[in-house]
Amino acid sequence: MGQDSSGWSVLLDWFWSDPLRGLAALACVLALASTPVAFAVLGRREYLFTRRGRTYRPPEWWSVVCGMALVMGVPGIVLTLLVKSQYFDEDRYAFDPNTTWSVVEQGRQYRSAQELAEAAEREYSRLQEERRLLVEGVKKLDEAMIPLRAAAATFPPTAEALPGVLENLATIREAVGVDAPQQLLDETAPPIELARDSATAIPFPYPMAVPPGFNWPSAPGASPAPAVGPGLTPAEREAELAQVPAPQRDLAALLPLTNLPQGWEVGDSGGRSLETFNADNLYEKIDGRAESFVQYDVVGMAYTFYHPEGNPANEVQLYIFELSNPLNALGKYGTEKPEDAEPLQLGTAGYSSGASVFFHAKSYYVQIVPTSESDEFRAFALALARRISNDILPGSAPEPDSSASPAVAAADGRDGSEPPPSSTEEPAEAADPTALFALLPDGPGRSNEQYVAQDVFGYSFLSHVFMASYAEGDRSWQAFIRPYASPERAREVFDLYRAEAEAFDAKIQEVESESVDAMYVAENFGLIDVLFLRGNVFGGVNGATDLDAARAFAERFAGSLPAEVPHFDNTDSETETDTKAASDAEEGD
C-alpha cells in the first residue's frame, strides 16, 4: 500500500505541476481505453436502417481493428510526446556549433540526482584530462617557438610580428594555468667567462673572495691594460676576423663588434661572435629566402647579434648582404621595401619599419632587426645603421644631434680603437644607379620606386628596369624606363615586347609623336600599355585603365628624357641576347 500511495503521490504531483499537461495526458489515456470498447459495441450493432428493405451490413472484423488502430494513434502520439518531453531538453532541436553543452545543461535526460552526479563526475574527469593535454600542448608550443624564433629572425616582417604572437599566447597560457614565462631561450649554463686581460686573471686554481675595489698587482715591467669598452676588444675582433674565409673577410669587417654603447654586448653563437655565408650555403641561415638573394647575385652575407648585458631575452640581429653590384643591391632592397615605410637618411636610401632599420649603399644591403619594439632597441638599431652607413659611404648618415639618446651617441663613436673596415678602401664604384629614378616624371600619387632585376612584367627578355607607381582618383598605372648600351638593343627589346603582346592577342595601335622614335599602344584584358622608343631608352606606361591619360603621360614622359640616357650595362646585352636565343631555340623545338 505504501508503494501505491507513493505512486499516486507522484502522479498527483506530476498532474498539479502542470494541470493542462495532466488533462491532456488523462484525455489521451481515456481515449485509448474507450476506443476499443466503442468499436466493439458499435461495430456489431445494426444501427443503420435504409428504406425499401435494405439494411446496413456490419463491418468486417479486420476493418474494425484497422479503424480502431487509426483512431487510437492520435491520442497515442500525443501521450508519447507528453512522456518524451519529460526526459529531453526543450531546446533539443536547436543547434549552435559555437556552444558546448555541459552536463548540467543536459541534465533533463537523467532520472535522478545520483545519475546526474555520476555524469558530472565523469565530465569533470574528462575536462581534467583535456586540461592536461592543453598544458602539455602549450609546453610543446614553447619548445617549437625556439626554432621558429630563429627562423623568423631572417625575415623582418615575421620577426616584427612575433612579439605580438607571444602576447596573444599569454592568454592561452593563463587559461590553462601555465603561469611560468615562456621558455624561448636555451638555458644551459654557459662556462664562466674568463677575464679578457690575462694580466688581471686570478693566478690561483681555487675560487677566492676578493674584496670590492681590490686591484691585483701587475707583473714587474708590465704595462697597464688598455681601457676596453663594451663589446669585443680589438684583439678579439681581429681573432674573429682571422677565422672568416678570405672572400667574406672584408664584408665581416663591416660588423660593429667593438666599442658598443654602455649596457650592450655582442651575442655568442657557438663560441663565435659572427657568422659568414656565401651564395652556396646562404640557405643554412635564411632557408626559404636564400633563393631570392641568389636571384640578385648575392656574393656573401655577414651576421651577428646583440643584446642588453645579462639579458638575452631580446636581441638585435644584424645582416649585411653583399651583392655583385649596386644595381642588384638596389633591386633586392626595393623588393622588400613596404610602401608605407618611414624613410631614413642612411646609405643611398633607407627606411624603418617598427624598430627595424633597412638601407642599401654601394653593393651592400643591410638589415637590422630587433626582437623588441622598445625605444632602447630602436635607438640602438638606428645607431648601428648610422655606423655601418658611414663606414660604407662616409658622411651618408648624419650624426645624431644633442637631443639624441645616449645610446645613439655612444654607438656612433669609436674613440679610434677600431680600425676602419677594409671595404671602405676599395676604389669608388660607378655612378649611383638610383639617379635613373629622377628620370621618371613627377606625377599624381607617385610612389613605390623600384628596380626590378629580371622577368619584368613576366617577360624573360626584359630586365634591369626602373619603375614607379602612379595613381589619380580611381586610375592607376606604372611608368618604367630601361636604358641600353645602344639604340639598336633598345629597338630590339621594343620590338620583342610588341611581338609578345601580339602573341597574347593584344590590340596594337601605332601612335605618331615627335618626341619619340616610335610609339604604340597595346590593349588587352582591359589594361593599356603605352610603349615608346627614344634613342637608347625603352620605356612607357604599363597597366593603365584610361587610354587618353596613359598616352598623355607617356608622351610627357618621353619628351622629358635627354637625347642619351646613362646606362649600367656591362655584359647585359650579350646575356639578354643569349636568353632570347635560347628562348627562340626552345620554341623551335
Sequence and secondary structure as in RCSB ss.txt:
>XXXX:A:sequence
MGQDSSGWSVLLDWFWSDPLRGLAALACVLALASTPVAFAVLGRREYLFTRRGRTYRPPEWWSVVCGMALVMGVP
GIVLTLLVKSQYFDEDRYAFDPNTTWSVVEQGRQYRSAQELAEAAEREYSRLQEERRLLVEGVKKLDEAMIPLRA
AAATFPPTAEALPGVLENLATIREAVGVDAPQQLLDETAPPIELARDSATAIPFPYPMAVPPGFNWPSAPGASPA
PAVGPGLTPAEREAELAQVPAPQRDLAALLPLTNLPQGWEVGDSGGRSLETFNADNLYEKIDGRAESFVQYDVVG
MAYTFYHPEGNPANEVQLYIFELSNPLNALGKYGTEKPEDAEPLQLGTAGYSSGASVFFHAKSYYVQIVPTSESD
EFRAFALALARRISNDILPGSAPEPDSSASPAVAAADGRDGSEPPPSSTEEPAEAADPTALFALLPDGPGRSNEQ
YVAQDVFGYSFLSHVFMASYAEGDRSWQAFIRPYASPERAREVFDLYRAEAEAFDAKIQEVESESVDAMYVAENF
GLIDVLFLRGNVFGGVNGATDLDAARAFAERFAGSLPAEVPHFDNTDSETETDTKAASDAEEGD
>XXXX:A:secstr
 HHHHHHHHHHHHHHHHSHHHHHHHHHHHHHHHHHHHHHHHHHH    B STT B     HHHHHHHHHHHHHHH
HHHHHHHHHTTSS TTTT   TT    TTTTGGG SSHHHHHHHHHHHHHHHHHHHHHHHHHHHHHHHHHHHHHH
HHTTSHHHHHHHHHHHHHHHHHHHHHT  S    S          SSGGGS   SS     TT      TT    
    SS  HHHHHHHHHTS HHHHHHHTTS  SS  TTEEE  BTTBS EEEETTTTHHHHTTTHHHHHTTTEEE
EEEEEEEETT TTS EEEEEEEESSHHHHHHHHHHH  TT EEE  SSEEEEETTEEEEEETTEEEEEEES  SH
HHHHHHHHHHHHHHHHHSTTSS    TTS HHHHHHH  TT S   GGGGS   S  GGGGGGGS   TT EEEE
EE S BTTBTT  SEEEEEEEETTEEEEEEEEE SSHHHHHHHHHHHHHHHHHTT EEEE   TTSSEEEEEEET
TEEEEEEEETTEEEEEEEES HHHHHHHHHHHHHTS SS     SSHHHHHHHHHHHHHHHHH 
